[in-house]
Amino acid sequence: MNALEERDKSSSHIYSLAVVDNNMKSLGLIVIRELFALIGRQYGRAILGKKNVEDVMNREAQAFNINENIFAVGDTLEENLRNDEITYYLLRDNDHIYKGIFSSRDILIHLSNMTKNDMIMAQSIQRKISREETSIHETRFDLVASTQPVMDVGGDCYMIKNFHKNRWLFSVCDASGKGIAASLLTTTIWGMMSIYEFRQGVMPFLKKVNNYLYDTLESERFITGIFLDFHAKSGKVQIYDMGHSYLYIHRKGRLKRIPLTGNPPIGIQELENISVGALQLREEDYLFIPTDGLLEQVNSAGTMYSIKRVETIINKNLNKPIEFVKNEIRQDFLDFKGKEHVHDDVTFQLLKYYGKEATDEYKI
């Protein structure tokens, strides 16, 4: 007992000791806090002074093979990991030779570090597929995109793709949920959009990706999105609204929501037919495609961010570069929310069209 007391005084970082035989085979554990709890009892020192180490060790201490998978250990000890009190375990090889000690706290720290590393990797991937800010300048139009996840990773993404001469795909998507699960969905659909040719149009793509996600996830997760098939030379736009519905046109000083015949979100159900909307852009029109993270943000007064604020910003900056307009929208959003937390990922695209005035009008 005196030796153990000296051991405790010499190091405050020793919390448990393994007991082994002459062949280094593990026999049990002594947890220091439990031992000194016994010493502190009435007559505890006198009683323990007559015992040897084998009498006070815990023979029932759980032992694990050193080659066992860490996740298998975590599953076995799930209940212990929920307890506040730290539990200690033995490590040994196939011959029961002692290899070390670990605690429930060690497992939690290791799993936490693994989760943190996974989040960093997911964040790195997501930033590469949907950069925080993107600008496109073409002869007939300018376009900017902006995204800001509420967590390290998010469920929003956007796509800008020139898949044929004068023909572009613009898309803003919002996956259900948050965090890594939502990030996996957005990474999946972004990857599919990036490699798909789109020569046959957007509809075949949407059917394929919808049925793939539906078969894989069985409606447990889904994606809302707007997909625009944009003909830059003519200004014609085919609109595929997959449960998203946030699409606005700015014309003659007014920013109006475009009424759409919507389709179900991607991955909710099997789809045979997809409704398509049409729009003819005129010279100096703007298209604005936000996610609900922008429009449903509230301030300290409980008021939601208004699309009228975006209208005012566009009207004040009609002759300014589109990047300037984008930055004004971002700053106005931050000023509006004030100290209120951002509740969802905030993403939008803004397009300004310079083409000749079209004859086929869209009335607002």
BALOBA-1460 file (C-alpha; in Angstrom, 3 decimals):
// residues 364
<rec num="1" residu="m" x="0.000" y="0.000" z="0.000"/>
<rec num="2" residu="n" x="2.852" y="2.420" z="0.805"/>
<rec num="3" residu="a" x="4.280" y="1.894" z="-2.647"/>
<rec num="4" residu="l" x="0.957" y="2.740" z="-4.233"/>
<rec num="5" residu="e" x="0.657" y="5.878" z="-2.120"/>
<rec num="6" residu="e" x="4.106" y="7.009" z="-3.238"/>
<rec num="7" residu="r" x="3.127" y="6.252" z="-6.818"/>
<rec num="8" residu="d" x="0.049" y="8.472" z="-6.434"/>
<rec num="9" residu="k" x="2.087" y="11.340" z="-4.966"/>
<rec num="10" residu="s" x="4.741" y="11.169" z="-7.672"/>
<rec num="11" residu="s" x="2.304" y="11.476" z="-10.578"/>
<rec num="12" residu="s" x="-1.181" y="12.909" z="-10.774"/>
<rec num="13" residu="h" x="-1.577" y="11.424" z="-14.259"/>
<rec num="14" residu="i" x="-1.718" y="7.742" z="-13.296"/>
<rec num="15" residu="y" x="-5.334" y="6.682" z="-12.966"/>
<rec num="16" residu="s" x="-5.152" y="2.891" z="-13.260"/>
<rec num="17" residu="l" x="-2.638" y="0.067" z="-13.057"/>
<rec num="18" residu="a" x="-2.592" y="-3.318" z="-14.774"/>
<rec num="19" residu="v" x="-1.824" y="-6.469" z="-12.843"/>
<rec num="20" residu="v" x="0.148" y="-9.130" z="-14.743"/>
<rec num="21" residu="d" x="1.788" y="-12.429" z="-13.894"/>
<rec num="22" residu="n" x="5.436" y="-13.354" z="-14.416"/>
<rec num="23" residu="n" x="4.760" y="-14.043" z="-18.099"/>
<rec num="24" residu="m" x="3.158" y="-10.597" z="-18.610"/>
<rec num="25" residu="k" x="-0.296" y="-12.078" z="-19.028"/>
<rec num="26" residu="s" x="-2.937" y="-9.651" z="-17.852"/>
<rec num="27" residu="l" x="-4.847" y="-10.624" z="-14.705"/>
<rec num="28" residu="g" x="-6.843" y="-7.530" z="-13.866"/>
<rec num="29" residu="l" x="-6.915" y="-3.798" z="-13.141"/>
<rec num="30" residu="i" x="-6.497" y="-1.525" z="-10.139"/>
<rec num="31" residu="v" x="-8.296" y="1.809" z="-10.517"/>
<rec num="32" residu="i" x="-6.505" y="4.356" z="-8.325"/>
<rec num="33" residu="r" x="-9.613" y="6.299" z="-7.334"/>
<rec num="34" residu="e" x="-11.332" y="3.093" z="-6.190"/>
<rec num="35" residu="l" x="-8.286" y="1.958" z="-4.223"/>
<rec num="36" residu="f" x="-7.944" y="5.206" z="-2.328"/>
<rec num="37" residu="a" x="-11.678" y="5.260" z="-1.684"/>
<rec num="38" residu="l" x="-11.143" y="1.982" z="0.173"/>
<rec num="39" residu="i" x="-8.152" y="3.377" z="2.064"/>
<rec num="40" residu="g" x="-10.246" y="6.343" z="3.161"/>
<rec num="41" residu="r" x="-12.858" y="4.184" z="4.833"/>
<rec num="42" residu="q" x="-12.763" y="3.435" z="8.583"/>
<rec num="43" residu="y" x="-10.048" y="0.882" z="9.243"/>
<rec num="44" residu="g" x="-9.474" y="0.736" z="5.512"/>
<rec num="45" residu="r" x="-5.700" y="1.137" z="5.741"/>
<rec num="46" residu="a" x="-5.405" y="-1.604" z="8.372"/>
<rec num="47" residu="i" x="-7.581" y="-3.995" z="6.393"/>
<rec num="48" residu="l" x="-5.852" y="-3.403" z="3.073"/>
<rec num="49" residu="g" x="-2.438" y="-3.593" z="4.691"/>
<rec num="50" residu="k" x="-3.034" y="-7.298" z="5.216"/>
<rec num="51" residu="k" x="-3.931" y="-7.924" z="1.578"/>
<rec num="52" residu="n" x="-1.781" y="-8.305" z="-1.511"/>
<rec num="53" residu="v" x="-2.317" y="-6.728" z="-4.933"/>
<rec num="54" residu="e" x="-4.200" y="-9.697" z="-6.304"/>
<rec num="55" residu="d" x="-6.820" y="-9.322" z="-3.560"/>
<rec num="56" residu="v" x="-7.708" y="-5.718" z="-4.471"/>
<rec num="57" residu="m" x="-7.527" y="-5.839" z="-8.251"/>
<rec num="58" residu="n" x="-10.622" y="-6.033" z="-10.435"/>
<rec num="59" residu="r" x="-10.557" y="-9.454" z="-12.051"/>
<rec num="60" residu="e" x="-13.712" y="-8.627" z="-13.998"/>
<rec num="61" residu="a" x="-12.131" y="-5.701" z="-15.853"/>
<rec num="62" residu="q" x="-13.106" y="-5.939" z="-19.505"/>
<rec num="63" residu="a" x="-10.251" y="-6.703" z="-21.886"/>
<rec num="64" residu="f" x="-9.986" y="-6.179" z="-25.634"/>
<rec num="65" residu="n" x="-7.709" y="-7.571" z="-28.283"/>
<rec num="66" residu="i" x="-5.234" y="-4.932" z="-29.440"/>
<rec num="67" residu="n" x="-6.087" y="-5.682" z="-33.084"/>
<rec num="68" residu="e" x="-9.837" y="-5.163" z="-32.617"/>
<rec num="69" residu="n" x="-11.504" y="-2.443" z="-34.688"/>
<rec num="70" residu="i" x="-12.082" y="0.794" z="-32.760"/>
<rec num="71" residu="f" x="-15.693" y="1.040" z="-33.980"/>
<rec num="72" residu="a" x="-16.418" y="-2.489" z="-32.751"/>
<rec num="73" residu="v" x="-15.083" y="-1.484" z="-29.334"/>
<rec num="74" residu="g" x="-17.196" y="1.661" z="-29.370"/>
<rec num="75" residu="d" x="-20.341" y="-0.329" z="-30.182"/>
<rec num="76" residu="t" x="-19.610" y="-2.820" z="-27.366"/>
<rec num="77" residu="l" x="-19.049" y="-0.063" z="-24.818"/>
<rec num="78" residu="e" x="-21.806" y="2.274" z="-26.005"/>
<rec num="79" residu="e" x="-23.608" y="2.276" z="-22.653"/>
<rec num="80" residu="n" x="-20.414" y="2.960" z="-20.704"/>
<rec num="81" residu="l" x="-19.562" y="5.845" z="-23.024"/>
<rec num="82" residu="r" x="-22.780" y="7.584" z="-21.963"/>
<rec num="83" residu="n" x="-21.812" y="7.526" z="-18.279"/>
<rec num="84" residu="d" x="-20.065" y="10.429" z="-16.577"/>
<rec num="85" residu="e" x="-17.668" y="8.147" z="-14.697"/>
<rec num="86" residu="i" x="-14.575" y="7.050" z="-16.583"/>
<rec num="87" residu="t" x="-14.157" y="3.292" z="-17.047"/>
<rec num="88" residu="y" x="-10.808" y="1.586" z="-17.728"/>
<rec num="89" residu="y" x="-10.098" y="-1.437" z="-19.928"/>
<rec num="90" residu="l" x="-7.209" y="-3.783" z="-20.622"/>
<rec num="91" residu="l" x="-5.511" y="-4.312" z="-23.969"/>
<rec num="92" residu="r" x="-3.911" y="-7.661" z="-24.723"/>
<rec num="93" residu="d" x="-2.894" y="-9.803" z="-27.669"/>
<rec num="94" residu="n" x="-4.158" y="-13.229" z="-28.725"/>
<rec num="95" residu="d" x="-2.045" y="-14.880" z="-25.988"/>
<rec num="96" residu="h" x="-3.440" y="-12.559" z="-23.295"/>
<rec num="97" residu="i" x="-0.101" y="-10.777" z="-23.038"/>
<rec num="98" residu="y" x="-0.611" y="-7.302" z="-21.575"/>
<rec num="99" residu="k" x="-0.360" y="-4.482" z="-24.149"/>
<rec num="100" residu="g" x="-1.804" y="-1.454" z="-22.402"/>
<rec num="101" residu="i" x="-4.760" y="0.304" z="-20.791"/>
<rec num="102" residu="f" x="-7.347" y="2.603" z="-22.307"/>
<rec num="103" residu="s" x="-10.385" y="4.397" z="-20.922"/>
<rec num="104" residu="s" x="-13.873" y="5.324" z="-22.082"/>
<rec num="105" residu="r" x="-12.593" y="8.905" z="-22.220"/>
<rec num="106" residu="d" x="-9.823" y="7.838" z="-24.619"/>
<rec num="107" residu="i" x="-12.415" y="6.353" z="-26.976"/>
<rec num="108" residu="l" x="-14.564" y="9.478" z="-26.882"/>
<rec num="109" residu="i" x="-11.583" y="11.707" z="-27.643"/>
<rec num="110" residu="h" x="-10.510" y="9.455" z="-30.508"/>
<rec num="111" residu="l" x="-14.004" y="9.331" z="-32.003"/>
<rec num="112" residu="s" x="-14.349" y="13.090" z="-31.587"/>
<rec num="113" residu="n" x="-11.062" y="13.646" z="-33.442"/>
<rec num="114" residu="m" x="-12.180" y="11.320" z="-36.214"/>
<rec num="115" residu="t" x="-15.457" y="13.246" z="-36.565"/>
<rec num="116" residu="k" x="-13.562" y="16.531" z="-36.606"/>
<rec num="117" residu="n" x="-11.240" y="15.245" z="-39.338"/>
<rec num="118" residu="d" x="-14.235" y="14.006" z="-41.343"/>
<rec num="119" residu="m" x="-15.842" y="17.446" z="-41.036"/>
<rec num="120" residu="i" x="-12.644" y="19.132" z="-42.222"/>
<rec num="121" residu="m" x="-12.469" y="16.789" z="-45.217"/>
<rec num="122" residu="a" x="-16.167" y="17.331" z="-46.045"/>
<rec num="123" residu="q" x="-15.708" y="21.092" z="-45.735"/>
<rec num="124" residu="s" x="-12.700" y="21.004" z="-48.063"/>
<rec num="125" residu="i" x="-14.616" y="19.002" z="-50.677"/>
<rec num="126" residu="q" x="-17.679" y="21.221" z="-50.466"/>
<rec num="127" residu="r" x="-15.660" y="24.421" z="-50.817"/>
<rec num="128" residu="k" x="-14.114" y="23.020" z="-53.967"/>
<rec num="129" residu="i" x="-17.433" y="22.109" z="-55.582"/>
<rec num="130" residu="s" x="-19.343" y="25.267" z="-54.546"/>
<rec num="131" residu="r" x="-16.984" y="28.110" z="-53.918"/>
<rec num="132" residu="e" x="-18.125" y="30.856" z="-51.580"/>
<rec num="133" residu="e" x="-18.231" y="33.310" z="-54.485"/>
<rec num="134" residu="t" x="-18.192" y="32.824" z="-58.261"/>
<rec num="135" residu="s" x="-18.446" y="35.293" z="-61.156"/>
<rec num="136" residu="i" x="-19.131" y="34.620" z="-64.844"/>
<rec num="137" residu="h" x="-18.845" y="37.335" z="-67.498"/>
<rec num="138" residu="e" x="-20.088" y="36.580" z="-71.012"/>
<rec num="139" residu="t" x="-21.018" y="38.755" z="-74.016"/>
<rec num="140" residu="r" x="-24.742" y="38.488" z="-73.354"/>
<rec num="141" residu="f" x="-24.897" y="38.094" z="-69.579"/>
<rec num="142" residu="d" x="-23.129" y="38.351" z="-66.236"/>
<rec num="143" residu="l" x="-23.761" y="35.962" z="-63.369"/>
<rec num="144" residu="v" x="-22.613" y="35.793" z="-59.758"/>
<rec num="145" residu="a" x="-23.148" y="33.084" z="-57.156"/>
<rec num="146" residu="s" x="-22.710" y="33.162" z="-53.406"/>
<rec num="147" residu="t" x="-23.003" y="30.493" z="-50.721"/>
<rec num="148" residu="q" x="-22.388" y="30.440" z="-46.993"/>
<rec num="149" residu="p" x="-23.079" y="27.293" z="-44.919"/>
<rec num="150" residu="v" x="-24.492" y="27.759" z="-41.434"/>
<rec num="151" residu="m" x="-22.201" y="24.965" z="-40.166"/>
<rec num="152" residu="d" x="-18.760" y="23.869" z="-41.314"/>
<rec num="153" residu="v" x="-20.527" y="21.947" z="-44.073"/>
<rec num="154" residu="g" x="-23.976" y="22.524" z="-45.475"/>
<rec num="155" residu="g" x="-26.789" y="21.311" z="-47.662"/>
<rec num="156" residu="d" x="-26.690" y="24.040" z="-50.317"/>
<rec num="157" residu="c" x="-24.812" y="23.938" z="-53.592"/>
<rec num="158" residu="y" x="-24.954" y="25.637" z="-56.968"/>
<rec num="159" residu="m" x="-23.897" y="24.750" z="-60.496"/>
<rec num="160" residu="i" x="-22.849" y="26.938" z="-63.427"/>
<rec num="161" residu="k" x="-22.103" y="24.902" z="-66.525"/>
<rec num="162" residu="n" x="-21.673" y="25.810" z="-70.186"/>
<rec num="163" residu="f" x="-22.609" y="22.453" z="-71.735"/>
<rec num="164" residu="h" x="-23.065" y="23.577" z="-75.371"/>
<rec num="165" residu="k" x="-22.458" y="26.665" z="-77.487"/>
<rec num="166" residu="n" x="-24.479" y="29.554" z="-75.991"/>
<rec num="167" residu="r" x="-26.292" y="27.073" z="-73.735"/>
<rec num="168" residu="w" x="-25.884" y="27.006" z="-69.968"/>
<rec num="169" residu="l" x="-27.116" y="25.141" z="-66.931"/>
<rec num="170" residu="f" x="-27.702" y="27.249" z="-63.830"/>
<rec num="171" residu="s" x="-28.833" y="25.469" z="-60.688"/>
<rec num="172" residu="v" x="-29.300" y="26.124" z="-56.983"/>
<rec num="173" residu="c" x="-29.977" y="23.093" z="-54.756"/>
<rec num="174" residu="d" x="-30.834" y="22.625" z="-51.096"/>
<rec num="175" residu="a" x="-30.553" y="19.182" z="-49.458"/>
<rec num="176" residu="s" x="-32.737" y="18.226" z="-46.534"/>
<rec num="177" residu="g" x="-31.080" y="18.314" z="-43.126"/>
<rec num="178" residu="k" x="-27.730" y="19.793" z="-42.150"/>
<rec num="179" residu="g" x="-24.151" y="18.753" z="-41.556"/>
<rec num="180" residu="i" x="-22.315" y="15.847" z="-43.163"/>
<rec num="181" residu="a" x="-25.490" y="13.981" z="-44.229"/>
<rec num="182" residu="a" x="-26.721" y="17.003" z="-46.204"/>
<rec num="183" residu="s" x="-23.226" y="17.610" z="-47.538"/>
<rec num="184" residu="l" x="-23.107" y="14.070" z="-48.939"/>
<rec num="185" residu="l" x="-26.336" y="14.713" z="-50.857"/>
<rec num="186" residu="t" x="-25.159" y="17.995" z="-52.352"/>
<rec num="187" residu="t" x="-21.781" y="16.475" z="-53.243"/>
<rec num="188" residu="t" x="-23.606" y="13.621" z="-54.990"/>
<rec num="189" residu="i" x="-25.869" y="15.795" z="-57.128"/>
<rec num="190" residu="w" x="-23.091" y="18.289" z="-57.878"/>
<rec num="191" residu="g" x="-20.840" y="15.452" z="-59.031"/>
<rec num="192" residu="m" x="-23.576" y="14.089" z="-61.267"/>
<rec num="193" residu="m" x="-24.206" y="17.516" z="-62.804"/>
<rec num="194" residu="s" x="-20.502" y="18.079" z="-63.391"/>
<rec num="195" residu="i" x="-20.041" y="14.914" z="-65.486"/>
<rec num="196" residu="y" x="-23.416" y="14.793" z="-67.247"/>
<rec num="197" residu="e" x="-23.398" y="15.978" z="-70.869"/>
<rec num="198" residu="f" x="-26.910" y="17.558" z="-70.950"/>
<rec num="199" residu="r" x="-26.941" y="17.372" z="-74.768"/>
<rec num="200" residu="q" x="-30.422" y="15.842" z="-74.540"/>
<rec num="201" residu="g" x="-31.553" y="18.522" z="-72.113"/>
<rec num="202" residu="v" x="-32.092" y="18.732" z="-68.383"/>
<rec num="203" residu="m" x="-35.148" y="16.484" z="-68.062"/>
<rec num="204" residu="p" x="-33.363" y="13.131" z="-68.690"/>
<rec num="205" residu="f" x="-30.781" y="14.088" z="-66.081"/>
<rec num="206" residu="l" x="-33.402" y="14.961" z="-63.464"/>
<rec num="207" residu="k" x="-35.245" y="11.688" z="-64.026"/>
<rec num="208" residu="k" x="-32.054" y="9.675" z="-63.631"/>
<rec num="209" residu="v" x="-30.799" y="11.441" z="-60.521"/>
<rec num="210" residu="n" x="-34.268" y="11.447" z="-58.951"/>
<rec num="211" residu="n" x="-34.813" y="7.735" z="-59.423"/>
<rec num="212" residu="y" x="-31.276" y="6.967" z="-58.247"/>
<rec num="213" residu="l" x="-31.728" y="8.912" z="-54.989"/>
<rec num="214" residu="y" x="-35.223" y="7.507" z="-54.491"/>
<rec num="215" residu="d" x="-34.019" y="3.908" z="-54.909"/>
<rec num="216" residu="t" x="-30.975" y="4.521" z="-52.710"/>
<rec num="217" residu="l" x="-32.413" y="6.609" z="-49.880"/>
<rec num="218" residu="e" x="-36.067" y="5.479" z="-50.007"/>
<rec num="219" residu="s" x="-37.436" y="9.019" z="-49.458"/>
<rec num="220" residu="e" x="-35.524" y="9.484" z="-46.178"/>
<rec num="221" residu="r" x="-33.523" y="12.341" z="-47.712"/>
<rec num="222" residu="f" x="-34.305" y="14.633" z="-50.612"/>
<rec num="223" residu="i" x="-33.107" y="17.690" z="-52.510"/>
<rec num="224" residu="t" x="-35.046" y="20.749" z="-53.615"/>
<rec num="225" residu="g" x="-33.664" y="22.730" z="-56.514"/>
<rec num="226" residu="i" x="-34.137" y="25.042" z="-59.462"/>
<rec num="227" residu="f" x="-32.545" y="23.993" z="-62.769"/>
<rec num="228" residu="l" x="-32.406" y="26.513" z="-65.620"/>
<rec num="229" residu="d" x="-31.591" y="25.538" z="-69.209"/>
<rec num="230" residu="f" x="-30.502" y="28.972" z="-70.471"/>
<rec num="231" residu="h" x="-29.997" y="29.889" z="-74.153"/>
<rec num="232" residu="a" x="-27.735" y="32.929" z="-73.954"/>
<rec num="233" residu="k" x="-28.165" y="34.043" z="-77.566"/>
<rec num="234" residu="s" x="-31.968" y="34.022" z="-77.563"/>
<rec num="235" residu="g" x="-32.578" y="34.718" z="-73.896"/>
<rec num="236" residu="k" x="-34.933" y="31.762" z="-73.616"/>
<rec num="237" residu="v" x="-34.989" y="29.845" z="-70.347"/>
<rec num="238" residu="q" x="-36.470" y="26.449" z="-69.606"/>
<rec num="239" residu="i" x="-37.260" y="26.162" z="-65.889"/>
<rec num="240" residu="y" x="-37.295" y="22.908" z="-63.945"/>
<rec num="241" residu="d" x="-38.556" y="23.544" z="-60.440"/>
<rec num="242" residu="m" x="-37.989" y="20.535" z="-58.179"/>
<rec num="243" residu="g" x="-39.815" y="21.559" z="-55.024"/>
<rec num="244" residu="h" x="-37.814" y="24.775" z="-54.664"/>
<rec num="245" residu="s" x="-39.996" y="27.536" z="-56.143"/>
<rec num="246" residu="y" x="-37.729" y="30.490" z="-55.342"/>
<rec num="247" residu="l" x="-37.158" y="32.219" z="-58.691"/>
<rec num="248" residu="y" x="-37.501" y="35.980" z="-59.233"/>
<rec num="249" residu="i" x="-37.257" y="38.304" z="-62.222"/>
<rec num="250" residu="h" x="-36.355" y="41.986" z="-61.988"/>
<rec num="251" residu="r" x="-37.871" y="44.075" z="-64.764"/>
<rec num="252" residu="k" x="-38.797" y="47.763" z="-64.936"/>
<rec num="253" residu="g" x="-37.792" y="48.381" z="-61.352"/>
<rec num="254" residu="r" x="-39.779" y="45.532" z="-59.840"/>
<rec num="255" residu="l" x="-38.598" y="42.175" z="-58.505"/>
<rec num="256" residu="k" x="-41.374" y="39.638" z="-58.880"/>
<rec num="257" residu="r" x="-41.622" y="35.969" z="-58.032"/>
<rec num="258" residu="i" x="-42.183" y="33.826" z="-61.117"/>
<rec num="259" residu="p" x="-45.200" y="31.494" z="-60.737"/>
<rec num="260" residu="l" x="-44.049" y="27.951" z="-61.396"/>
<rec num="261" residu="t" x="-45.677" y="24.591" z="-61.930"/>
<rec num="262" residu="g" x="-43.568" y="22.771" z="-59.429"/>
<rec num="263" residu="n" x="-42.455" y="19.165" z="-59.269"/>
<rec num="264" residu="p" x="-41.739" y="17.067" z="-56.154"/>
<rec num="265" residu="p" x="-38.279" y="17.402" z="-54.566"/>
<rec num="266" residu="i" x="-35.619" y="15.097" z="-55.973"/>
<rec num="267" residu="g" x="-35.659" y="11.701" z="-54.269"/>
<rec num="268" residu="i" x="-39.172" y="11.831" z="-52.803"/>
<rec num="269" residu="q" x="-40.883" y="9.555" z="-55.345"/>
<rec num="270" residu="e" x="-40.401" y="7.971" z="-58.739"/>
<rec num="271" residu="l" x="-40.952" y="10.417" z="-61.596"/>
<rec num="272" residu="e" x="-42.185" y="9.707" z="-65.098"/>
<rec num="273" residu="n" x="-43.115" y="13.258" z="-66.093"/>
<rec num="274" residu="i" x="-41.564" y="16.583" z="-65.077"/>
<rec num="275" residu="s" x="-43.316" y="19.914" z="-65.599"/>
<rec num="276" residu="v" x="-41.292" y="22.552" z="-67.409"/>
<rec num="277" residu="g" x="-41.720" y="26.311" z="-67.234"/>
<rec num="278" residu="a" x="-40.589" y="28.833" z="-69.839"/>
<rec num="279" residu="l" x="-39.292" y="32.371" z="-69.653"/>
<rec num="280" residu="q" x="-38.087" y="34.879" z="-72.234"/>
<rec num="281" residu="l" x="-35.517" y="37.316" z="-70.891"/>
<rec num="282" residu="r" x="-35.305" y="40.886" z="-72.121"/>
<rec num="283" residu="e" x="-32.415" y="43.301" z="-72.189"/>
<rec num="284" residu="e" x="-31.445" y="44.473" z="-68.657"/>
<rec num="285" residu="d" x="-33.501" y="41.765" z="-66.913"/>
<rec num="286" residu="y" x="-32.148" y="40.215" z="-63.731"/>
<rec num="287" residu="l" x="-32.846" y="36.689" z="-62.522"/>
<rec num="288" residu="f" x="-32.489" y="36.022" z="-58.800"/>
<rec num="289" residu="i" x="-32.393" y="32.460" z="-57.425"/>
<rec num="290" residu="p" x="-32.073" y="32.220" z="-53.616"/>
<rec num="291" residu="t" x="-32.456" y="29.367" z="-51.139"/>
<rec num="292" residu="d" x="-34.820" y="29.608" z="-48.186"/>
<rec num="293" residu="g" x="-31.871" y="30.321" z="-45.896"/>
<rec num="294" residu="l" x="-31.894" y="33.899" z="-47.216"/>
<rec num="295" residu="l" x="-35.628" y="34.557" z="-47.327"/>
<rec num="296" residu="e" x="-36.555" y="32.801" z="-44.068"/>
<rec num="297" residu="q" x="-33.872" y="34.408" z="-41.906"/>
<rec num="298" residu="v" x="-35.368" y="36.411" z="-39.034"/>
<rec num="299" residu="n" x="-33.952" y="39.344" z="-37.101"/>
<rec num="300" residu="s" x="-34.232" y="40.083" z="-33.380"/>
<rec num="301" residu="a" x="-37.752" y="41.456" z="-33.927"/>
<rec num="302" residu="g" x="-38.892" y="38.154" z="-35.474"/>
<rec num="303" residu="t" x="-39.260" y="39.681" z="-38.953"/>
<rec num="304" residu="m" x="-38.197" y="37.629" z="-41.979"/>
<rec num="305" residu="y" x="-35.816" y="38.971" z="-44.596"/>
<rec num="306" residu="s" x="-37.879" y="40.530" z="-47.408"/>
<rec num="307" residu="i" x="-37.359" y="40.123" z="-51.145"/>
<rec num="308" residu="k" x="-38.185" y="43.850" z="-51.330"/>
<rec num="309" residu="r" x="-34.774" y="44.534" z="-49.809"/>
<rec num="310" residu="v" x="-33.138" y="42.776" z="-52.773"/>
<rec num="311" residu="e" x="-35.341" y="44.787" z="-55.163"/>
<rec num="312" residu="t" x="-34.188" y="48.030" z="-53.550"/>
<rec num="313" residu="i" x="-30.524" y="47.015" z="-53.808"/>
<rec num="314" residu="i" x="-30.845" y="46.168" z="-57.526"/>
<rec num="315" residu="n" x="-32.695" y="49.415" z="-58.269"/>
<rec num="316" residu="k" x="-29.998" y="51.472" z="-56.532"/>
<rec num="317" residu="n" x="-27.181" y="49.753" z="-58.416"/>
<rec num="318" residu="l" x="-28.417" y="49.161" z="-61.963"/>
<rec num="319" residu="n" x="-25.229" y="50.586" z="-63.460"/>
<rec num="320" residu="k" x="-22.854" y="48.944" z="-60.995"/>
<rec num="321" residu="p" x="-20.902" y="45.724" z="-61.658"/>
<rec num="322" residu="i" x="-22.862" y="42.626" z="-60.728"/>
<rec num="323" residu="e" x="-20.243" y="41.710" z="-58.109"/>
<rec num="324" residu="f" x="-21.021" y="44.981" z="-56.370"/>
<rec num="325" residu="v" x="-24.735" y="44.102" z="-56.305"/>
<rec num="326" residu="k" x="-23.931" y="40.654" z="-54.894"/>
<rec num="327" residu="n" x="-21.789" y="42.158" z="-52.132"/>
<rec num="328" residu="e" x="-24.530" y="44.642" z="-51.275"/>
<rec num="329" residu="i" x="-27.048" y="41.807" z="-50.903"/>
<rec num="330" residu="r" x="-24.675" y="39.867" z="-48.659"/>
<rec num="331" residu="q" x="-23.961" y="42.899" z="-46.497"/>
<rec num="332" residu="d" x="-27.625" y="43.861" z="-46.294"/>
<rec num="333" residu="f" x="-28.450" y="40.332" z="-45.124"/>
<rec num="334" residu="l" x="-25.830" y="40.564" z="-42.363"/>
<rec num="335" residu="d" x="-27.049" y="44.002" z="-41.309"/>
<rec num="336" residu="f" x="-30.625" y="42.736" z="-41.228"/>
<rec num="337" residu="k" x="-29.985" y="39.680" z="-39.063"/>
<rec num="338" residu="g" x="-27.828" y="41.657" z="-36.636"/>
<rec num="339" residu="k" x="-26.913" y="39.498" z="-33.647"/>
<rec num="340" residu="e" x="-29.468" y="36.848" z="-34.540"/>
<rec num="341" residu="h" x="-27.924" y="33.497" z="-35.502"/>
<rec num="342" residu="v" x="-28.036" y="32.391" z="-39.123"/>
<rec num="343" residu="h" x="-30.509" y="29.509" z="-39.112"/>
<rec num="344" residu="d" x="-29.796" y="27.893" z="-42.483"/>
<rec num="345" residu="d" x="-27.330" y="27.864" z="-45.371"/>
<rec num="346" residu="v" x="-27.566" y="31.041" z="-47.454"/>
<rec num="347" residu="t" x="-27.081" y="30.680" z="-51.213"/>
<rec num="348" residu="f" x="-28.140" y="32.671" z="-54.256"/>
<rec num="349" residu="q" x="-27.392" y="33.302" z="-57.920"/>
<rec num="350" residu="l" x="-27.929" y="36.624" z="-59.672"/>
<rec num="351" residu="l" x="-27.929" y="36.930" z="-63.479"/>
<rec num="352" residu="k" x="-28.056" y="40.116" z="-65.561"/>
<rec num="353" residu="y" x="-29.018" y="39.701" z="-69.216"/>
<rec num="354" residu="y" x="-27.660" y="42.051" z="-71.929"/>
<rec num="355" residu="g" x="-29.259" y="40.414" z="-74.988"/>
<rec num="356" residu="k" x="-31.583" y="42.103" z="-77.452"/>
<rec num="357" residu="e" x="-35.143" y="42.708" z="-76.342"/>
<rec num="358" residu="a" x="-37.286" y="39.670" z="-77.050"/>
<rec num="359" residu="t" x="-40.695" y="39.719" z="-78.733"/>
<rec num="360" residu="d" x="-42.123" y="36.885" z="-76.651"/>
<rec num="361" residu="e" x="-42.994" y="38.659" z="-73.432"/>
<rec num="362" residu="y" x="-43.195" y="37.440" z="-69.895"/>
<rec num="363" residu="k" x="-45.764" y="39.691" z="-68.229"/>
<rec num="364" residu="i" x="-45.265" y="40.867" z="-64.667"/>
